[in-house]
Amino acid sequence: MDSSTNSLDSAEFPDRTSLMEVRLQAQEDEITLLKSSLADALRRIRLHDQLLPLLKQQLIAVNPGAARVLNQVCYSDSCSNNRKACVAHQPIPSHVFNSSSVRSTNGPTAAPVSVEPPTQDRSTQTVLTLSGLETAQTRPMLDLSRGLCSLRLEDALLHVDTSLSVESSRGKLHRVSGIDDEVEEAEEDEGLGGQDKDPGWSSSLEEPIQPTSIRSLQREDYLDRSSSPDEQSPTSTLGRSSDQNPRSTALPPILEGDKKPLVRMNSDKLISDKPRKRLEKKAASSANLLMRSPSLENRAKDLISNAGSGPRRGTYSQEQSIKMFIRGRPITMYIPSNIHNYEDLKMDTPAEKLELDWVYGYRGRDCRANLYVLPTGEAVYFIACVVVLYHINNRTQRHYRKHTDCVRCLTVHPDKVRIASGQAAGVDKDKPLLPCVHIWDSSTLVTLQQIGVGTFERGVGSVAFSFADSGAFLCVIDDSNEHMLSVWDPNKGTKHAEVKSTNEAVFVVDFHPSDSSKIITCGKSHVYFWTLSAGQFTKKQGIFGKYKKPKFIQCFVFSLTGDVLSGDSEGNILTWGKSAADIKTLGKGAKETFQIMRQTKAHEGSVFTLCTLPDGGLLSGGGKDRKIIRWSADLAPERECEIPEKFGAVRTLADIDGVELLVGTTRNAILRGSFSDGFVVIVQGHVDEMWGLATHPSQDIFLSCGNDKQVFLWNAEEHRMDWCTTLEEYGLCADFSPVGSVVSIGLSTGRWLVLDLLTREVISESTDGNEQQSVMRYSPDGSFLAVGSHDNFIYIYSVTENGRRYSRFGKCNGHSSFITHLDWSKDGKYIMSNSGDYEILYWDIAGGCKLLRNRYESKDREWASYTCVLGFHVIGVWLEGSDGTDINALCRSHSERVVAVADDFCKVHLFQYPCPKPKAPSHKYEGHGSHVTNVCFTYSDSHLLSMGGKDTCILQWKVQQVGDSRERLTSLSSTSTSSPEPAVC
């Protein structure tokens, strides 16, 4: 008992450690966010203190009669910082919260001033609401007063000791549009723009901002009205001479009748208190926190022009933007000009839907006994969460898709119709996915019974139906520490008996073919013979005696005589039999035992699989020697063959008709053939994590690459592999040239190469940096190739001779983290890129790979492709609570009607395009058993390809038109084509 408890604790210890590490990381993120928010608040206080006298002067110049009202409202700001702190924390009497009349020195009783009581939220504790003071003459000043009141939280914070550690925080996590961006622009003008923009804090001290800095920034805004609300135009920045001090220019005179913007600050932030509440509560972890941020230039215009008019409803201007926060970092995206009423946009599910068309791959690298042949001529196997029924002659597929996580084991009922398949445990976001066994009908794909939900731990390792009673029982071994053995009624779903088997790994479980009360299990260094009687198990261990005890018993079968034949890691076939009790040695209480009756040397290395034939013969598959040997009933070798090394070792064997065989291999391939005719591959896939996926620009073919160093070219129309080649390094990204004759592949060491599709020869290769390449993208006309790297750079190459000659054109330098995604504009002159720190940058490639600091100018640019996961047109794909890594890839269809998303929770989503509003509805599709690393549409949008990571599975989805019920940006419609049957490779 103690030993089992200790083993359980040791097994749970890594899980507890991982959980604690996750909690610690979350706390560190919160601390970082709080530090940055505090530093940002202190910095805004200094800026506002310097801007307020100037703004007051300007308002008095416009409306001199309002000076008295303004002085009365702003009286509290003339107090000392200590006095402000005291007022901020002083309780307010209850009678103050009642509406009262306020006498004005200029006339009779003024409108009532309602004061809101303090709340628990510090950001609203001292905010006054002036409800009735607004008149035609005082509205601008009251707007300013509301802004002053909203600053009292920051005023109360001034008594905090602003030590160097706090002052050194850059605090860009809650950057205010129009104020903090001006500080960044000033830093960039001084040569700091090329440094890394750390979202957390920096070790360098910040210089106190002098009044001349504010005047300088105001003058730049005054002179350059075309600049964006957040960034200065590159023309004004580049046109300034280097010896000029940008902070030393004088403030222009204030023109009373001029409507030009005089100041630029985020009045929406000052006046509105609700965005600040949402920011404090959700900015650390929510990606759906979105707010409007119109520029203060327009707000200043409104303050002046509304002096003699009634209240105005807020509308969207050209400078308006949307801010999305991911892990506390603000991401600003500008609203395109053709969207006039952002709030009125409606997000619907797309008219298109997906239907699983084909599954590429087979899981043979780590699973046993997972390949069977049905009387219908279909081979049954599994990969990821899908059980595939592949018709060998017709070359068609059907799919059972009711599993919620990876399928781990499979068995066929004696009636050859019902199938039992067991899955592993998983997690869908915060919801656990419990392991269970599905019993389903192979002809209708209908689930008949779901067994063991909430009973099994970690997963189901092996399942088997009983034969003596026509499948009346089902035995299951789970993946818990004790590897629980249980027996179930497959018709009712009830459990008959359960027992702990062993703490060692268990590979196979099965009933004796002539007695359902006898069960055999084997695994690491053991063979157990179980007897079930009256709901109780008794166990007898197989005795090796004079024979060497192998490390693993990999498999076993039953001969026609009922003997147990096992294959072990020493390459032997062991024949087990029951021996009489040894009374002479063990005494009168001795019982019968199971011992080795015969040992037959079969293979070099392990014997991975055994398969009995109808005539009593036996097939064995070897690991190291990759041989398939046919044995007679008395275990005399008759024939043998060896499968090619590129397919790996023999994992499992399935008899088709006594002559032809199916062979599952450890390198995830299924071969079909016979000893006389040889074997050909009918199913093949990757054997390690995959990331690279690219579709041809004019044909139904696509390319995949991954950590197994293999590159596959697939034919999506015929559902087969055209060719495969092996690289020296991992292939992580790829893209076809628009010409269609070559494909470029980015590798894990900084190298990238170009392959000819016909000859598979490397026609060009280069090295950029010493870190992995993350994205390859040709320009629409094929004249440029952009290479995004993990060294934070984008390398641009000019392409000539139909994609066969490459020369360095330039390098895009400006990202502070590794490149994740990039897209070209339709004219091939600009690039939009994302990075690992959730940054969106735009580049002028034709102008010399220059960074476009005025991101506002790119809001109406059209993009040839859309794979960037961050952008205005794809805001809605981010779910609430996303942390920035939840979406691995997305792809817009060529018709620009839908966008497909690959997430970190094994799902593929289909959204309407564009989807610029949060919580956009989508169609969700399951099938992958690991994080989905990439998605891509075929050239005609007839199919979508999705690629799993660790599940080594590629799913091909057919795009179906359900009906178009709404207007789209484009009128093109994609056509779903039926796929012909594939040919044997």
N, C-alpha and C positions, 0 to 999 in steps of 0.2 A: 504494500500500500504506500509506504514512504517513497519507494523508488518511483512509482507512477506519479505521485504528487510532485516530486522534484522534477521529473521530466516535463510535467505539465507547466510548472512554474517557469522552467527554463525556456520552454517554447513560447510562453506568453510574454517573457521579458522583452524580446525585441519589439513586440507590438506596443507595449507600454512605453518603451523608450521612444519609439517613433511618435507616439501620441504626445509625449512631453515635449519633444523637439518641435512639433507643429505648434503647440501652445506657446512655447517660448518665442518662436519666430513671429507669431501673431502679436505677442506683447511687445516685441521689439519694433514691429511695424507701427503699432499704436504710439509708442514713445517717440519714434521718429516723426510721426505725423503731428503730435502735440508740440514738439520742439519747433518744427517748421511753422506751425500755425501761430505760435506765440511770437516767434521772430518776425513773421509776416505782419502780425497785428501791430507790433512796435514800429516797424518800418512805415506802415501806412499812417500811423499817428503822426510821425514826423512830417511826412509828406502833406497830410491834411492841415497840420498846424501852419505850414508854410504857404499853403494854397489859400487858406481861408481869408487872410487880410486882402489878398489880391482880388478874390472873388467878391468880397464885400465891397471893395472899392469900385469894381466894375458894375455891380448891381446898383449902387448909389448913383453912379454916373448915368445909368439908364433911367432911374426913377428916384430922384433926390428925396421925394416926399416919403419914401419908405424907410429912411434911415432910422427914424425913431422906433418903428416896429421891429426892425432888424436888431437894433441894440437891445431892446427889451427881451427878445427871444434868446439872444446869444449872450445874455448877461452872465450865465453860469460859466461860460468859457473863459472869462477874464480871471477867474479864481485860480489859486495855485493848484498844483497837481495833488498835493496832500489833501486839500479841501475837496477836490473831485473824488478822491478815493473814499473820503469819509462820507460824502453824500451818496456815493454809489452803494455803500453798505448800510446806510442809516435806514431804519424802517420808516415807512410813510404812514401817517395816521389814516384811519379808515375813512374819515370824513372827507379826506382829500379826493377820494375816488368818486365822489358824487359830483354830478355836473353842477357848475356854479356860474354865475355871471361875473364877468371881469370888466371893470371900469377902465376905459381908455381915456387918456389925457386929451385926446383930440376931439372927443365927442361923447355921445351917450353910451349906453351899455353895449359892449361888444358881444360878439357871438360867444356862446359857452365854449370853454376849453375842457374837454374830457380827458382825464388822466387815468391810464390803465394801471391796475394794481400790479405789484411785482409778482413775478412767477418764479418757478424753480429754475427756469432757463436763464442763465446769466446774461445771455445776449439780449434778452428782452426785459431785464430787471428794471432799468431806469429809462425806458423809452416812453416819451410822452406822445400822445396822439392829439393833435390840434385839429378839431373837427369843424369849427365854425369860424375861424379867422380868415378864411380864404375870401378875398375880394379881388376885383379886377386889378387893384393896385398892389396888393400884398402877396399874390400867389407866388411870384418868383422867390420872395424872401422866405415864405413859409416852406416851400420846397427845400430851400437851403437849411432852414431850421430843423426840418425832419432829418436831414442828413447829419446835422450837428448832434441831434439827440441820439441817433443810432451809433454815434462814436463814443458814447459815454462808457461803454464796456472797455474800449481800449484806453480811455482816459483813466479808468479805475486801475488799469494794469500798470500805470506809469510808476507806481510806488515799488514795483518789483525790481530787485537788483538786476539790472541788465548787464550781467557779466560778459566777459569776452566769449565764453562758450555759447551763450545765447545770441550775442551780436554776430557771431561768425556764421550763424545758420542762414543759408540763402533763402529758405522758405518758399520755394517755388511750387509747393504742393497746392497752395491756395492762392495763386497769382490772380490779381485783380486786373481785368482788362482796362487798358487806358492809363494806368498808373504804374504798376510794377513792370509792365512791358516797356514803358518809357525809360525806366531805369536800366532794363536789359539793353535797350537800344543805345543808351549812352555808353554802357560798358562795351558794347560791340564796336562803337565808334572809336573807343580808346584802345582797341586791339584785343579785347577780351572775348570777342564773339566766337573765335575758333576754339576756345577751351571747352572742356566737357561741362555739360549742363547737368550737374548732379541734382536729382530730385530731392535728395535728403539735405545734408549740410556740408559745408566746405570748411577747410581749416584756415582759409585766408580771412582776414578781418575786412569788414565793409567800411568804406569811407563815409563819414557823415555827409548827408546831402545838404549842400548850402543853398541859399535862396537863388543864387545865380544858376544853379543846375535847373531849377524849376523854370526860371525865365527862359533859359535856353531851350528847354523842351517845348515850352509854349510857343516860342518863336518858330521852331521847326514845324509845329502843327499849323501855325498860322500861315506859313509860307507854302506848305505842301498840303493842300486840301485833298489830294488824291490818294494820300497814304491810307493804309488800313487802320482800323481801330487798335490793332495790337502791334503792328510793326511799322517801321519806317520804310519808305520806298527805297529800293536799292539805288535809284538814280541820285537821290539827294545824298545818300551815304557815300557813294563812290565819287561824286562830284566835288566833295569837300577836300580842300588841300590838307596835306598831312601836318603842316606847321600851324594850322589854325586851331585854336582851342574852341571846341564846340560848345563849351559852357560859358563863354565870355561875351556872347553877343547880347545887345541891349534889347529890352522888351519893346515892341512896337507900340505906338500910341493907340489908345482905345478910341475907336470910332463909334460915336453914339448911335448913329443911324445905320451902321453896317450890320448885316446879318451874318457875317462870317463867324465861324467858331472862335471864341476867345480862349477857352480853356478846354482841356480834355481830361476828364476824370469819370469814373464809373458812378454816375449818380444813381443808377439803378441799384447798385450795391448799397449806397448810402441810405436811400430812401426805404427800400424794401427790407423788412426784417425777416420774412419767411425764408428766403434763400439761405440766409445765414444759419437759421435753425437746421435746415436740411443738410447744409454743408457740414456742420459739427457732428450730426448724428450719423451720416451715411458716407461721408467722403472717404473714410478709411478703407471701405471694402465694397462699396456699391458702384457698379458701372452704369446704373440707370439714372444717376442724378444729373439731370439736364436742366439748364436754365437759359433764358434769353439773356444776351449781354449786348444791347445796342450801345453804340459809341456815345460818349458824352458830348461830342460835337453836336449831334442832333438834339441831345437833351438841353444843351446850352441854348440852342436856337429856340426850343420850346419854352424855356424859362423866360426868354425875352419876348418872343412873339405872343405868348399867351397872357401877357400882362393885361390886355384889354379884352380878353375873350373868355368864354366859359371853359369848363373842363373838357379835356381831349382824351379820346380813347387811344391807347397805345397801339401802334401798328408797326409792322416789320419794315425796316429800312434796308437799303442795300448793304449797310455795314453791320447788320445783325449777324450774330453767330450763335452757335450752340456749344456748350461746354459739357464734356463728358468726363467723369472722374473715374480713373482706374487705379486702385491702390493709393488713393489720395492725390494722384497726379492729374491736373487739369489738362484736357485735350480740347483745343479750340478748333471748331470746324465752321466755316462760313456758309451761310445759306445762299444757294445760287439765285441769280436774278430772276429766273422764271418761276420761283416759288414766292408768292406774295402773301399768302396766309398760311403760315406754317402750322398753326394750331388747328386749322381746318382740314389738314391732310388726314386721310383715313387709310389705315393699313389693313389689307385683307390677305387671306391666304391665296397663294397663286392658283391660277386655273390649271396649271400642270401638276401632275402627280407622278410618282416613281413606282415602278414595279420591278422586282428583282428578276433579271434576265439570265445572268450567268455568274457562276462562282469559280474563280481561278484559284487553285491551290488544294492542298491536302495536308492534314496534320499527321505526319508519320514520325517526326523527329523525337517525340516524347510520349507517344501513346501506343498501346498494344491492342491486338485483337479488334481493330477498328475498320475492317474491310470485309463485307459479306456480299454474296450474290443471291438475288431473289429469283424465284421461278419466272418472273416477268421479264427477265433479262437485264434487270437493273442492278448496278453495283451501288451499295450503300456505304457511305463514309461520311466523315464530318470534318469541318474546319470552322474556326471561330464559333459563332452561335448557330450555325446552319448545318443541318443534316442534309446531304446531297444524295439524290437518287439519280444516278447517271445511267441512261440506257446505252449499253455497250455497242450495240449494232446501229441504232437510230441516231446515236450521239445527241441526245437531248437531255435536259436536266429538269428535275422537279426538286422543290425545296421544302423542308419542314423547318419553320421559323418561329416556333413558340418558346424557344429557350431564351432566357434573359442574360445568360453569361456563357462562357466557353463550354462547349460539350467536351467531356473527358472520356466517355466510354459508351459502348454500344453493344447490343445483343439482339438476336432475332428469335422470335417465338417459334416453337415447333410447328405451328400452322403456317409459317413462312409469310405471314401477313402482318401480324403485330410486331412492333419494334419497341424496345426500351432503350432510352438514352439518358444518361446522367450528366448533370452540369456542375460546374464549380460555383462557389460563392463569389459574389461580387458586390460592388457599391455603385449605385447611380446617384451621383451627387451625395446627399446626406442620407439617402434611403438604401438600406442593405438589401441585397438580392440573395435570397436564401437558396442553398443547394437543394436539388430535388431530382427525382426520376420522372420522366415523361413516358407514358405508354401510349402509343398512337398507331393509327391504322395507316399502313404504307400505301394503300390504294386510294384513300380519300384524304390523307394528311390531316385527319381529325384527331384531336387529343382525346383519348379514352379515359385516362386516369393520370392524376398527378400525385406522386407518392413521396412522403417523407419531408414535406415542407416544414421547416422548423425542427426537424429531428437530426438531420445530418450536419456535421461540422466540416467547414472548409470546402468540401466538395465530395463528389461521388467518384470513387476510384475504379470500381469494377462492378458489373451486374451480370446476372445469368438467370435464365428460365430453367425450370425443372423439365425433364424429358419423360420420365417414367409415367407421369400422370397428365401428360399433354399440356404442360405449362401451367399447372395449378398454383405454383409458387414462384416467387422471385427472390433471389438472395442478393444482398447489396453489401459492399464494403465501402465505408466512407474514409475520408482523409484526415480524421481526427488523430490525436496522438495514440489512442488505443486501437485505432482502425476497427471500429465497431462492425461486427458481422450481424446482420439482421435478415429475417425472412418475412416476406409480405405476401398477402393475397392480392395479385394484380388486378382482379376483377372488382374487389371492394375497396382496395386501398388501405386495408388494415394490417397491422403488424402482429405476427404470430410469436416471434421470439427474437431476442437480442443478446449478444454477448461480446465482451472484449476479446479481441483476437490476439494481438501482439503489439508491442511498441515499435517493432521493426516494420519496414515498408512491405506492403502486400501488393502484388502485381495482378494476380488472377484469382478468381473464385468461380466454382462451377459445381453443379449437382452431378452425382453419379448417374449415368444414363439408365440404369435399371433399378435404382432405389433412391427415391427423393428424400429420404431421411439421412442420406449420407452426402456430405459436402466436403470438398477439398479446397484448400487455399495454399498458395505458395508465394514466396517473396525472398527477402534477404535472409539467406542461411537457414531456411526452414521450409518444410512441407508439413501441413497439418491436416489430419483426417478427423472430421467432425461428424458426430451423430446427434440428430435431433429427435428427442422423444418426450412427449407430453410437455412441449414448450420449453424444454431444458436442453442445453448443449453439453456434450462431453467431447473432450479433445484428446487425440493421440498424436504424438509427434513422430514423423518418419525418422527412422534410425539409419544413419549412414554406415555404421559398423566399420568394417575394414577399409571402406572407400573414403577418399579425401572429401571432406565437406566443402562444397563450393561456396563462394561468397554470395552468389545469387542463383536462385532457381527462377529462370525467366518465364517459363511457360510449361503447360502440361496438356495432354489429351488422353482420351480413353481408347484403348484398342478394342477390337471386336470381341475379345474374350473378357473385357472388363478390367484389364490391368491399366495402371496409371503409368504413362510415359512422360517423363519430364525432360526439359532441356535446360542446361545450366551454363554458368559463365565460364566453365572449363572446356566447353565444346563437346560435352558428353550427353548422350541420351540414356537416362536411367529408367530402368523398368522396376516398378514398385509392386510388391505383393504382400499378402497377409501370411504371416507365419504363426504356427501353433505356439502356445505358451510354453516357455522354457521352465518346466517345473524343477528340473534338476538344479539349475543355476539359481532361479529366483524363488523357488519354494512353491508351496501349494497355492498361494494367492496370486501367482503370476497370471497375466492376461496375454491375449494374442497381441502381436505387434505388427507394424508395417515396416518392412525392410527392403533394401535394394536387392533385387533378384538378379539383375544383369546390368552391366555398364557397357555402352557402345560408343567408341570414339567417332564423332561425326564431323566436327568442324574445327578450324583454327579460330580461337576466340570463342565468343558466346554463341549459343544456339538461341536465336531470338524468337523463333516461331516454329510450331509444329502444326501440321494439318493432315487429318485422316482422309483417305480416298474411299469411294464406295466399294472397291474390290478388296479392301483390307490393307492396302498399301499406306505408306506414310511419306509425307513431304517435310523436309526440314530446311530452314533458312538460316544461313550463317551471318555473323556480324563482320568479323575481320576479313574473312576470305570471300565474302559476298557471293557465296555459292548456294544453289538450290539443288538438293539431292533427293532423289526418289528412292524409297526403301520398300522392300517387300514386306509381307506380313511378319516374317521372322527376322526383320531388321538386317537384311542383306542389301547392300547398295546396288541399284540397278542403273540409274542414269544421273547425270549431274550437268549443270551449266553455271556460268558465272555472269553476273550482270555488270555493266560498265561501271567504272569507278565514279564517274560524275553523278551517278544516281545514289551513291551511298550504299549502306548495308541493307540487307533484307529485314524489314520490320514485321511484315505479316503476309500470309499467303491465303488465297481463296480459290477454291476449285470451281471452274465453270461447268464443264461437262465431262470431266475425267481425263481430258486431253489438254485443253486450254486452261491457263491459270491467270489469275491477277496477282500482282506482286506490289505490295506497298513498301516503300523504302524510307530510310531515315533522312533522306534529303527531299522529302515531301513530293515524291513522284509515285505514280501508279503505272505499272507496266502490264502489258497484255501479250501473251504468247504461249509458246510450248517449247518442250525440249528439242524438238526437231526443227521448228521454224524460227526459233529465237524470239526475242521480246522487243516490243516497241513501246514508247511512252504514249499514254493517252491522257494523263493528267500530270501537270508539273507546276511548281510554284517556287517562290523564294523560301529561304530557310532561316532568315534573320530579319530584324526590323527594317521596314521600308519607309523611305521618305520621298524619293524622286519619282515624279509622274508627269508625263507630257503626252499630248495628243497631236496627231499629224494635222497640218492646216488644210488638207484637201482629201484625205483618205481615212477610212475607218480603221486606223491602226494607232496603237499607243505604245509608249515605252515606260518601263519601270526599272528602278535600281534601288539598292539598299545596302545594308551592312554586311551582306553575304558576298559582296564584291561582284555580283552577277548583274548583267544588264539583259533584260528580256524585251524583245519586240513582239507585241501581241497583235493578232488580227481580231478586232472587235466584231466584225461581221461574221466570220467563220468560227469564232470561239476557239482559236488555237494559237499556239506560239509559233511565230515565223522563224526566229533565231535567238540564240543566246550566246553571249560572250562573257568572259571573265576579266575583270580589271585587277590592277595591282593594289588598289585602295578602295575604300568605301565610296559608293556613288550616292550623293545626297540630293541632287537637284538636276533637272534637265529641261531642255526646250528645243523644239524643232525650228529650223530656219523657215521663214515664209516660203522659200523656194521649195522646201520639202525633201531635198535630197540629202541633207546632213542634219545631225542632231548634236548639240553640245551638252556635255555632262560635267557637273561640278563635283570635285572629290573632297575628301576629308582632310587633305594636307595642304590646301591652297592651290593645288593643281586643277586645271580643267582641260578637257580635250574635246575634239570634234571628231565624230565617227561618220563614215560614209554608210548610208543605209543599205546599199547593195553589196558592197565588198566587206563591210564591217571593219575596214581599215581606219587607223587613226590618221587623219589628214592634217591635223593641227593640234598643238598643245601648248600650254603656257602655264606659268605659275605667278600668282598674285598673293603676296603675303605668305604666312606660314600657318594660317588657321583655315578652318573648313569653309567651303563655299556654301552659301545658303540659298541662293536664287540665281538662275540664268534666264535672261529675257531678251529676245530679239526685238528690234524696233519694227513697226508695221511693214515698212518697205524692205526690211532685211539689211539696211545699210549700217546698222550699229548693233552691237551686242553689249548688254549691261551685265556685269558680274557682281552680285552682292556678296560680300564676305563677312565673316565673323570678326574681322579686324576693323570694323566700323566704316570701311570704305566701299564705294561703288566704282568699279573699274569699267571704263568705256572703251570699246574697241570698234574701229571702223572695219567693215566687212566688204570684201570685194570677191570677184570671180565666183559668184553664186555660192557664197558661204565657204569658200576653200582658202581664203587668205585673210589673215587678221593682223591688224597693227594697232598699237596703243594710241588712243585718241586723247584720253584725259582721265582724271580721277576726281570723284565727288567726295569732298572732305567736309564733314559737318556733323555727322551723327555722333552721339556720345555712347552708343551701344551698337551691338552687332545688327546687321541688316537682316530683316526677316522676310519682307515682301517688297516688290516694286512693280510698277506698271508704266508703260509708255503712253504718251498722248497720241491721238489719232494722226496728228501731223508729224510725229516722230521727232519733235524738237524738245520735249519736256519729259521729265520723269517724276512720278510720285513714289515715295518710299516710306516704309515703316521700319522701326528698329525695336530692339528688345526692351527699351525703356519707354515704350508706348509713344513714340515721337513720330509726327508726320512732317516730312520735309518735301520741298519741291525744287527741282533742278532745271536750269536752262542748259541743255546739252549743246544745242547749236551755238549758243553764245559762249562756249568754253567751259562747260561743266560747272557753272556758277550756281551757288545757292540762292534761291529766290527768297529774300528775307520778308518780302511783302506777300505773305501767304494769301491775303485777300484777293490778289489778282488772279489766283488759280481757281477760284470758286466756280467759274463757268467753263473751265476747260474740259474737253471731252477726252475720254481715255479709251484707247484701243482695246484694252483688257481691264478687268477689275479683279485683282487678287489680293489687294491690300486689305487687311482685316480692320484697319482704322480709317475712317473717312465718313463724310457726311452722308453719302448714299447708302451706307451699311451700318448706321447707328443701331437700327432695330434688331440686328442679329445678336447683339449682346444681351444676355439674360440678366435679370436682377441678381446681384451678388457676385458677378464675374470678377475674377482677379487678374485678368489680362492674359493668362495662359490657357483659358478654357477653350478658345478657338484657335485651332492650329492652322487652318487654311480655309479659304473660300474662293469661289470662282463664279463669275457672272457668265450667263449664257451668251452665245454670239448674237442672239436675237435681242438681247438686253431686256428680257422679260422676267427672268428669275435669277436668283443667286443661290448656289448650293454652299453649305457650310459644313466643315468637318470639325467636330468638337472633341473635347478630351474625355467624354463620357460615352464613347462607343456609338455615337449617334451621327446620322447624316440628316441635315435639315434643308428644306427647300422653302425659300422666302420669295415674296414678291420683290421685284427690282424696279425702282429703288425702294428702299425701306428706311427712310431717314428719321423715323420716330421710334422711341423705345417701346419695348414689349410688343413688337410686331408679331402677329401670328404666323405660324409656319406648319408645314407638314414634316413630321418626324419619322425617321425610319431606323429600325434596328437590324442587326445582323453581324456587326463587328464585335469581336470579343476583346478589343484593346482600343487605345486611343486612335482615332481616325486621323491620319497624318496628312492626307491630301485628297483633293477632289478636282475633277476636270471634266468638262463637256467635250464630246467629240465635235468635229468640225461642223456637222449639220445639226447639232443639238438633239440628235435622236437618242443618244445615250449619255449617261453620266457614269464616270468611273470614280470609285472611292477606294482608298487604300488604308488598310489597317496597319498598325505599328508592329507590335509583338505577335499579333495573330497571323502574320504573313499571308494575309488574305486580300485579294482584290475582288470587289463586287462590281458587277456591271448592271446598272439600272436602266430600264427602258423608260424614256420620258413620254408620258401619255397626256394627250390633250383632253381634258375633261369638259371644256367649254369656257369661253371667254365672256365674262359678265361685266367687264368694266373697261374703261379706256386705259391704254398704256402709253408710255412715251414713244414706243415704236409699234408698228403694225405688223412686223414680221412674225410669223408663227413657225415654230420648229415642228418637224415631222418625225413621228416615231416609226421606224422601219422594223419589220420583222427580220430576225436574224436567221440565215440558213444554217444548216447543220455543219459542224466542224469536221474537218478531215483528220485522220490519224497522223500524228507527227512521224 
